[in-house]
Amino acid sequence: MRIQQTPPEAASFARLRSTVGWTNPNLDILAQSITATLYWVCAYETGRLIATGRVIGDGAMYFYVQDVIVHPDHQGAGLGNTLMEHINGYLTSACRPGATVGLFAAKGKEGFYRKYQFVERCGESLGRGMCRFVV
């Protein structure tokens, strides 16, 4: 296995997203999103993309952990932890005091992110996290 801190190719990224049941926009939108990303970490096995993680945001006040994906055939072997260690290394070097790091955990994956000091927004003190999907 090889870890790279470079963006994946759009078609490979789309295939990986599909393996975990995520839908994809068309490839040119994926390619634009890939290019606009602040930080990437990818894992490859025999040249095939098997895991990704990235950080998006404005690079100053707001950073969002996005697309932490491990191919189902490789889940449970610690690869997600490897990705998050690289992401945390980037965040440590890029975030200044006052920055906010957020993420939307996939349902059932909240416990994984608690290990990295992320907390759930219960709604009482911070309000509920929200999102809007454009179709």
HELIX and SHEET records of a PDB file:
HELIX    1   1 ALA A   10  THR A   19  1                                  10    
HELIX    2   2 LEU A   27  THR A   35  1                                   9    
HELIX    3   3 PRO A   72  HIS A   74  5                                   3    
HELIX    4   4 LEU A   79  ALA A   94  1                                  16    
HELIX    5   5 GLU A  110  ARG A  114  1                                   5    
SHEET    1   A 5 ARG A   2  GLN A   4  0                                        
SHEET    2   A 5 TYR A  39  GLU A  45 -1                                        
SHEET    3   A 5 ARG A  48  GLY A  57 -1                                        
SHEET    4   A 5 TYR A  62  VAL A  70 -1                                        
SHEET    5   A 5 THR A 100  LEU A 103  1                                        
END                                                                             
